[in-house]
Amino acid sequence: MSKFVVGVLQASYSIYPLENADKSYRLVRKNYREADLVVLPEYGMLNPLELKDPRRVYEASEYLATSKYLVQFVKLVREIGSNILVHFIERTDKPPLTRSTSVLVTSRGEVLPVYSKMHLFDAYGYRESSFFEPGREPGKIVSFNGVQVGFAICYDLRFPELFRTLALSGAHVVVVQAGWVKGPLKEEVLDKVASTRAHENGVFIVLANQTGGLFTGRSGVFNPWGYREVDMGVEEKYVEYSINLDDLYRVRETLPVLKQASERWDIKLKA
């Protein structure tokens, strides 16, 4: 049996990166117990939809190697002895464009970019492509205690191809960092698309979403049966949840859609 404990932070953030880093540090440091991976929401560094001006977002962005924002998380992982997934506004050499990147800060203090958002939120009157250049490929799959974890960011949830690719590549869990924007029935849509991505691929979906102001909250965990296991509501909070791979294997044996899809489409399924 492989057990993977994930910590999910749901919070709201300002447009000031160092202030936001301090907030995440305090909330995690106070509530952390045993998680193998702590997940922070999308836009935890700053919110470009609030800042609005791509040039100002670029000015606030940082290169990974010289980031002051990430220093606080290197300090935190050394204190708690765990790993943290941070959303990072990564500077490019193509101003005013940046990258929307998931960065894994490991328990050893390494800073590893694992995924840059492929599907940008050009919908509902927003244009993320004014701020970001899109990622070019699915991210890395990282092993935690034998549990294979893939990564996605917010609007990616509407694109099933990415999640099927990650599942066929061996992912047991897909972690989604989100800033899901409020709107009519948007909480219901978020619940349905996350449940569907979990069910159709036989994976756990771990969702860390912002709350307050522009965003819906409702972070949580969705199991491979397509049911929500954890609903974090709309308050700022930190929750830890233990994922047991035996549960995942039982679902995949009973409902072998991933295996059947790989056979039908002649795609090799990684264990």
N, C-alpha and C positions, 0 to 999 in steps of 0.2 A: 504494500500500500504506500502510495506517495501522497503526502499531505503538503498543501501549499496554503499558507495564511497570507491573505492580502488585506492591506489597510487602505481604506478609501477616505479621502478628505474632501468634504463638500464645504465650500466657503465662497465669499464674495471678495472682490479685489478692486483696488484703485488703479490709477494710471501711473503709479510710482513704483518701479521695480524693487528697490531696496526695502521700501515699506511693505510691499507684498511678500518679499522673502522673509522678513521678520515675522509677519503674521503666520505664514505657513510653518515656520520653525516653531513658534510658540504653541500652535494648535497640535502639531504632531508630537512635540517633545512632552507636552502635558498628558497626552492620551495614549501614546504608543505602549503596546504590551509585548507582542511577539511576532508581528507581521514579517514575512520574508520579503515582501515588496510593499512599499507605501506609494499610492498613486495620487498625484495632485491634478486638479482640473486643467483644462485648456485655458489659455489666457491668464494663468496664474502669475505671469511676469508683468503683463499689462494687457489692456483690452484695446485693440486697434479700432473696434467698432465704436468705442466711446471716444477715443483720441481723434479718429476720423481722418486726419491728415497723414498720408503715407510718408511724407518727409519727416514728420515728428516721430512716427513709429520707427523710421530708420535711424534717427538720431538717438533714440532710446535703446535700440537693439545693440547686441554685443557679439563679438566673435567668441567662440567657445573657449579658446585658449587663454583669453584675457578677461573673462567674464567676472565682474564683481558680484552679480546676482547669484551665480552658482556657488560662490565661496561659502555662503551660509548653509548650503545643503551638504557640501563636503564636511563642514563642521558637524552637522546634524547626524550624518550617517556614522561618523566616528563615535559619536556619543551613544547612539542607540544600537549600533552594530548591525544595521540592516541596509536595504537598498531603497532608493527613492526614484520614482519616475517624475520628472519635472517637465512642464511645457516651457519651451524656450523660443524667444524671438531671435532668430539667428541672422546675423548680418551677412550679406553677400557683397560681392564686388560689383553689383549692378544696381546702384541706388536709383529710385527709392525702394526697390524690392528687397524683402527679407525672406526667410524661410520659417514656416511653422513646424517646429521640430520637437519630437519627444526625446528627452535626454535622460539616460539612466546614470544616476550617480550611485556607484556600487559601494558596498560596505568597506571596500579597500580604499575608497576615495577617488576611484577612477571616474572620469566624465566621458560617457560614451553616447554619441548620437545613435539612436536605434531606428528612427523613422522620421521622414518629413512628409507632411500631409499632401496626399496626391489629389484629392478632390476638394477644390476650394469653394467656399460658400458664396457663389454668385446666384443668389435666389432671394426671394422675399424683399427685393429692393436693396440688398447688400451686394458688395463686390469685393470679396477677399482678394481677388486677383489684382486689385489695385495696390495691395500691400505685399503679397507673397508671390514667389514663384513656386509652382507646384513640384512636389516630389516626383521622382521618375519611376520608382519601383516600390513594391512592398518592402517593409522593413525587416530587420533581423528577427529571428526567433531565438529567444534566450531561455536557457534552462535554469529553473529554480527547484532544487531538490528532486530533479527528474521530471518536473512538470514543465512542459514546453509552452512558452508565453509569446504571443504575437501582439502587435500594437496597431492601433488606429486612432484617428482623431475626428470626433464630432460628425461633420457632414459625411464622412466616409460611411457612416451607418446606412446611408441610402444607396450604397453601391455594393450589392451582394457579391460581385466578382472578387473584391478584395478579401472578403471573409472566407469565401470558398477556397481561394488561393492559399490563404494562411492555414486553413484546416487541412487541405491536401498536403501542405508542406510540413505537417506534423504538429500544429498548434493544438493544445488542449484548452487553452484559455486565451481569449483576446481581450486585452485591456484597452478601453476607449477613454481618452481624455476629451472632455466636452465643455463647450460653452453654448448649450442648446438655447436658442433665443426664444423668448416668450411670444405667444400669439394664440389665436383661437385654436383650442384643442391640441396645442403643441405638446403638452405633457402626455396626452394619449398617444400621439404619433410616436414620440420617443419611446414610450413603453412598448408599443407594438413592433417598431422596427428592431429594437434591441432584442425582444423576445424571439422574433423571427430569425434574426441572424444566429442566435444561439441554437434554436431548434433545427433549422435547416442544415446546420453544419455539425451538430453534435459537439458543441463546445460550450464552455462557460463564457459569458460576457460580463466583464467587470467594468462598470461605468462610474467615472468620477466627473461630476458635472458642477459647474458654478451655480450659485443661487443668488437671489437678491437682485433688485434692479432690473437688468435686461434679461436675466436667465431663469430657467424653470426649476432648477434643483432636481429632485427625484433621482439622485444617484442610487446605485445599488448593484446587485448581483443577479444574473439571470442564468438558470441552469439549462442543460442540454435538452430537457423536456420542453423548453420554451416558457417556463414559469419564472416569475420574479421571486427570488429567494429573500432579497433585502430591498426595502424601500426606505430611503433616508429622508423622505419628506422634503421640506423646503427650508429647514433651519440649518445653520452652520453646525457641522458635527463631524466627528471622526469615528468610523466603524471598522472593526476587523472581522473577517469572515474566513473560515477554514474550508478549503476545497479538497475533496477526497477524490482521487482519480478512479477509485473503484466505482463510484457513482457514474462517472462519465463512461467507463467501459460497459456498464450494464445498459446504459442508454444506447450505445453504439451496437451492442449485440442484439438488443430488442428491435431497434429501428436503424438498420444499417445503411442509411441513405448515403453517407459519405463513401462507403465501400462500393455501393452500387453505382454511384456517380462516377467514381474513378474507373470502374470496369466498363461502363457504358461509353465513356469518353476516352478510354484508353490512356488514362493518366495515372502514373504511379502514385500510390498513396503511401506516404511515410508513416511509420508506426508512431 
